Amino acid sequence: MTTTLADALREAVVRAPDRVLIRDDTVALTATALLDQATALAQALRSRMQVGSVVSFTVPNWHEAAVIYLGATLAGMVVNPILPSLRDHELAFILADSDSRAMFVPHTFGGHDYPAMLDRVTATMTTPPEVVVVRGEAGHHTAFTDLLDEPGAAELPVLNPADTRMIMYTSGTTGRPKGVLHSHESLHALIGQLGTYWRIEPGDTFLVPSPIAHIGGSIYAFECPLLLGTTAVLMPRWDPDAAVALMLEHRCTHMAGATPFLEGLLAAAERAGTRLPDLKVFICGGASVPPSLIRHATDFFAGAAVSRVYGSTEVPVTTVGALGDVDHAADTDGRAGIADIRLVDGEIRARGPQMLTGYLHSEDNLESFDEAGYFRTGDLGRWTDDGCLVVTGRAKDLIIRNGENISPKEIEDILVTHPQITEIAVVGVPDTRTGERACAAIVPAGQPGPDVADLKEFLLARGVAKFKIPEQVMLLEALPKNDAGKVLKHQITATLSKEI
């Protein structure tokens, strides 16, 4: 019986040593090659640090990330994936907060010099991590290839399935980021349920454009190939046309990502004149998902189930979607499956075997769980009559105008269908008269773009209460987003506050 990811890797080699687990832009990594490289790295790590130490990496969707992830796991370390888009301020906090002992970085990616950035960051640290450079000259740092070539003599530990295996920091859109802890058991529970609900079979192939430093990209790239017998095709940069070509070449059966990924893939497939005949499932979440997009994609990708889902780093895949039921897949965020969900005063609370084991700092747990052990998501929702969950927004996103609550997501879902709007985010802005007013940040479909009067007419025609109508419009070339496609509303709010 597989109890840890280390066991799963060794068993994968016994079952099919030449099976390709990971593909990227340079390498097709077999089970044997992954075990050999991960073992070499594990012994190098054990010669440098104690079991349980934190090993960080801010590497793009490259095969080396899998070697780092599995190498740290074999060595009994706690792996800490970090988004490559983060910079000095965020890295300084995460590395110090986690007491990271090793930090793997690319030499360059996207034109950015990572070793130089780490020089700046570590110069201010009392106990800096060892910096390891992947794909490029290491300079005065350690070269990744040198670690793999070190003679290995260190004994690797016997792992406990309940041990903390990963720490992943929340986005920190408000306040400081929090380190979310997961164990072998929590992640394996999640993967087992995905195999049940998402039509995943041995031999299936995931296209993975979502950052592997997010919980979604991480599990599709590192967990599913070992625990469910899949292959992961990694994309370092999102390019919809290239994604279609890769999916056709490798006969990809599964993909998951936020709204921009589904929108881009759909448009690229239409341009290429292909319905991606091998695609079985597309899971969409992480950002506002228009129901019309799910219906359009379901209709176009005739052989695939396309569904919204809901989850978080803390409770990954809280709902499992509504695969095969296009109306519920489009209009709701799916059914409870792996997680037990309840609503308390409209707040979504969840618990289950896939939930975090806790936060790095115990004080962060105090307000995060209720007396029954449910995680307090801070998200708002409602049940449909037939038991599906509809996420209506975040409690902290609520706009309170003249004592009336406005859910931004409700308004966004309607206005995104406006012919003059490509993307929209509704945020609250302080107002001396009403407490708050709603502002619509809009990426227009053309010029000059809609104004407040246009939005009012559109919303009133659809029976929306007057108090919910945005009182301000800000036109943007693009909404600020993180690498997973989540709109960074705090940046929009900060821009608006400067203009007041």
N, C-alpha and C positions, 0 to 999 in steps of 0.2 A: 504494500500500500504506500502510495506517495504521500509523504508528510511535509516535505519542504521543497522549495524550488530547486535546491541542490540535488535532492533525490530525483526530481523530475528530469533534470538535465542528464544525470548519469543513466537513467532508465531510457531516455530518448536515444542515447548512443547504442545501448544494447539492442533496442528494437529496430532502429533504422539508422545506422551510423552515417550514411551518405545522404539522408534527407535534408533538403535545404530548409533552414529555419528562418533565416533573415537574408533579404536582398536589399542593397542600396545602390547608389550610383556607381560603385566600384567593385563590389564583391557579392558573391553568393555564398553565404556562410552555412556550412553543414553542421550537423549535430556534433560530429567528431571535432571539427575545427573549433567550434564554440567551446566545447569542453576543454580542449587542449589550451586554448588561449586564456580562457577564464581561470583555469587551474594555475597557469604560470603567473597570471596577475595576482591571484589570491595568495600565492606563496610570497610574492614580492611585498604585498600589503602586510601579511602576517609578520614579515621580518622587520617591518617599520612601526607597527602600532598594535595596540591591544585589541582583542576581540571585543566587539561592541562599539568601536570607534566609528565616527561618521566619515563617510567617503562621499564627497560632492562631485558633481560633474555638470558643466554647462556646455554640452556638446549637441550639435544639431542631430537630425534624424540620420545618423550614420551607423554602420554596423559596429563600430568601436563602442558605441554606447551600450550595446548588448553585452559586449565583453566586460565592460566596466561594471555594469549592473550585476551580471552573474559572477564576475570575479569577486566583487565585494561580498556577495551573498555566500559564496563558497568559503570565504575567509571569516564569516561570522560578523561582518561589519554591517552598519546601518547605511544604506545607500540614500543619497540626497540629490535627486534630479533638480536642476535649476534651469529656468528658461534662458536661452542664449540672448534674448532681447534685454535682459536685465543689465544694469550698469553699476558703476561704483557704489552708489548709495545703497542699493538693494543688496548687492553682494557683500558689502562690508557688514551689513546687519545679519544676513543669513549665516555667513561663515563664522562670525563671532557667536551668534546665538546658539548655533548647533555645536560649537567647538569642533568644527571640521578639521580632520587631520590630513586630508588630501583633497586637492581640487584639480579636476581634469578639464582642460580648456582646448579649443582649437587654436591653431596659430593665427589664422584669420578666418572670418566668416562674415559675409555681407560687408566686406571692406573694413571691418573693425579689428583692431589689434588687441587680442585678448591677453597675451602675456604682459603687455605694457599696462593694461588695466589692472591686472592682478598685482603688478609691482606697486601700483599706487595704493591698492586696497590693503595688501599685506604689510606695507610700510607702517601702517598705523596700528597693527595688531600686536599684542603682547606675545601670543603663541600662534603664529600664522601656520596655515596648512602647507604641506609640500605641493607645489604647483607642477602639474604634469601636462605636457603639451602634446596634443594629438594632431597628426598630419601637418608637419612643418618643423622648421628649426626650433629647437628648444632654448637655445641661448644658454643662460645660466640656470634655467629650470631643468627639470627631468624630462627626458623624451619617453613617450609612451612605449615605443618599440624597445627601448632599453629595459624597461620593466619586464616586458615579455621575454627578453633574452637572458634575464638574470638566472643564475643557477638556483633551482628551488630545493630547499631542504626543510622549510618550516612545515610543521604538522598542522593540518587543517582541522578545525574543531568539528565535533558532532553537534548538529544544530537542533534546537528545540522549536517545534512548530509555533509555539506561542511567543517566541522571541520577536522583538521589534526588528523588522527588516527594512523598512523604508520610512523616511521622514520627508514630507512634501509640504512646502509652505503655501499657505493660502495667498491669494493675490494681494491682500493688504490694501484694498481700495479705501478702507477707512481704518484708522489706527495702525498699529504695527502688525506685520504678518505673524501668523501663528503656525507653529510646526505641527502638522498632522501626522500621527503615528499609525502605521499599519504593520501587521504581523503576517507570517506565512499563512496562518489560519484565516485571517480576515480576507486576504486577497484570493486565496484558493476557494473560499466560499463563494465569492463573487464570480470567479471564472466558471465554477461548476454550474451556477445558475444561468450564466450567459449561454453555455452550451445547451442547456435545456430550452431556453426561451427564444434564442436568436438564430435557431436553425444552423448551428455551427457543427460541422462534421469533420473528422480527420481528412486532410487533403484540401480543405478550403484555404482560401488566400485572402488576407486583409490588405487593402491599400491603406497605408498609415501616413497621411499628410499632417495630421494633428501633432503638435509638439510632444515628443516623448517625455518631456518634463511636466506634462499635465497627466492627470490620473488616467484619462482615456487613452491617449497615445501610449502611455507606459504599459497598460495591460494588454493592448493589442500587439505591441511590439515584443514585449518581454515575457508575458505570462501565457497568452494563448498558444504560441507555438509549442511550448513545452507541455502544457496541461490539457490542451485540446487537439493537438496534432495539426495545427495550421502553419501557414507560412506568412511572414510579414514582409511586404514590399514597402520600403521606407522612402519618403520624399522629403529631402532637406528643405525645399522651398515649394510653396503651393503655386502650381501652374495648372489651371483647369484643362488646357489642351494636352499638356504632357500627362496629366492624370488619366485622361481617356485613353491615350496611347498605351500607358502602362497597364491599365485594366484590361485592355484587349490583348496585349502581349502575354501577360501572366494569368489571364483568365480569372481575374479577381472576383471573388464571390461576396465580399463584405467590405463595407466602408462605414465609418462613423465620423461625425464632425458637426460643427456648428452650422448655422444657417448659411454663411457665405460659402462654405464648401459645397453644400447641396446646390445652391444657386449656380455656382460656377461650374460644377460638374454637369448639371442639367443643360446649361447653355452650351458648353463645349461639346457635349454629346449630340445636341441638336445640330451644331455646326458641322460636326463630323459625319452626321447621318447614320449614327449607330445608337441602338437601344441597349447597349452593353448586355448582351444575352447571357453572360455568366453571372451577372449580379443577382444575388438572392436577397440581400438585406442592406438597407441604408438606414442607420440610426442617426437621428438629428436631435441635437440638444445643445445646451451651453449658451444659447442666446435666444431672443424672441424668434419663434418659428411661425410664420404666417400659415394658417390652414390651407390657403390656396396653393402654397408651394408644395405641401405634402400631396395634395390631390393631383397637381400637375405632374410631379415626379412619379407618382404611382401610375398615372395614366401612360406616361412616356416610357418608363422602365417597366414594360409590361410583365416581365418575369420576376420582378422584385417586390418585396414588402418594404415600404417606406414609412417610418413612424417617428413621432416625437417621443422623447423620454425625458425623465427628470432625474437629476442626481447632483452630487457634489464631491469634492475631495474627501470630505468626512464620511459620507455614506454614498459610495459610488453606485450608480444605477439604482436609485431608490425605487423607480418604477421600471418595468420591463417593456413598456410600449404596448401597442395593440396591433401586433403584426397580423396581417390578413384581414383586418377590419378597417377599411379606409376611412370611414367616418370618425371612428374613435381615434384612429391614428392621427388624423388631421386636427380634430377639434378638442382633443384632450391630451394630457401628458402621460397617458397610459394607465395600466393597472398595477396594483401592488403585486409583487411576486416574491422576490428574495427578502424584501424589507416589510416590516410591520409598520403601517402608517396610521397616524391618527391626527385629527385636527383639534386644536385647543384654541378657542377664541380666534379661529381663522388661521392660526399658525400651523404649518406643517411640521409634525414631529415624527421621527423615524427611528427604528432600531432594528437590528438584524445582525447576522453573523459576519456580514461584510463591512460593518461600521468600524470607524477608527477605534483603536484601543485607548485613545486619549490624546491630549495635546502634550507637547514637549514640556511645557510649564504647567504644573498642576493647578495654578490659579486660573488658568484659562478654562479649566473644566467646570468651575463652580457654577457659572451661569449658562453653560452650554448643554447641560443635561437636566431633565426633570427628575422628580422623585421616583419615577418608574423606570428610569434609565433610557428614556427616549432622547435622541439628539434634537435640540431645538434649532431648526434650520434657519429661522428668521424669515422664511418665505411664507407667503400667504397662498391659500388654496381653497378649493371647494370640491365636494364630491358630486358627480352626476348621479342621476337616479339609478343607473345600472353599474355603479361602483368604479368609475374611472376618476382619476384625479385631474383637476384643472388648476394649474399654477396661475394665480392672478397677479402676482407681483411680490416684491420684497417689502417687508414691514418698514425697513428703513428708507425705501423708495417712495412710500406713501406721501402724497402731497395733501396737506390739510389747508383748505381754503375756506375761510369763513366758517370753520367748524365742520366742513364737509370733507370726507375722505375721497381722494381721487387716486385710482390705481393707474400709474403710467402705462403698464402693459396693456390694459384694456383699451386705452386710447391708441396706443401704438399699433395694436393688431388691426384696428379699423383703418387708421390713416395710412398704413403701409399699402393699402389697396388703392389709394388716391392716384390717379394717372399722372400727376405732376410730382410724385414722391418716389424716389428710389430707396432711400433708407430714412429711418426716423428714430429719435430717442426723445422721450418726454421727461423733463426734470423739473424739480421744484426750485423756485427762486424766492428769496425773502421779499416780502412786500409789507410795508408799514401799515397799509389799510386792511388787507385781508389775511395777513400772517404769511401766506405763501401764494404765489401764482404759478401757473403751469407754463413752461416754455417748451416749444417744439423745436428741437435741433434737427434740421432737415438737409438731406442730400437731394437736391432737386433733380428730376428727370430731364429738365430743360430749363431754359431761361425765359422769364425772370424767376420762376419758382413761385410757389403758392404763398399767400400772405394770410394774416389772421382771418380776414373775411372769407377767404376760400375754405379754410379749415372749418370755420363755423358753419358755412353752408353745407359742407360735406357731412359733418357730424350730425347736424340737426336733421338732415334728410334721412339719416339712419336711426333716428329716435334716441340720440344720446342726450342726456340731461345737460342743460346749459352750463351748469357750474363746472362741468368737466372739460369745457372747451378751452384750449390753450389761449392765453392772452398775449403771447409773445412768440415770434418766430425768429430763429437764427439759421441762416443758410450757410452750409459748409460744403467743402469739396469732398470730404470724407469724414465719417464718424471715427473718433479715436477708439482703437480696439487693442486688446492684447493678442498674443499669438494664437489663441484658441478661438478668436472671433468674437469674444465677449466685449460689448460696448463699455467703455470706461466712462461712466456717467459722471464720476467725480471730476474728471478733467473738463467736461462740458460745464459743470456747475462752477468750477473755479474760473473758467473764462468769463462766464456771465457775471460772476461776482465782481470781477475787476472792472466790468463795464457799468456797474451800478453807480 
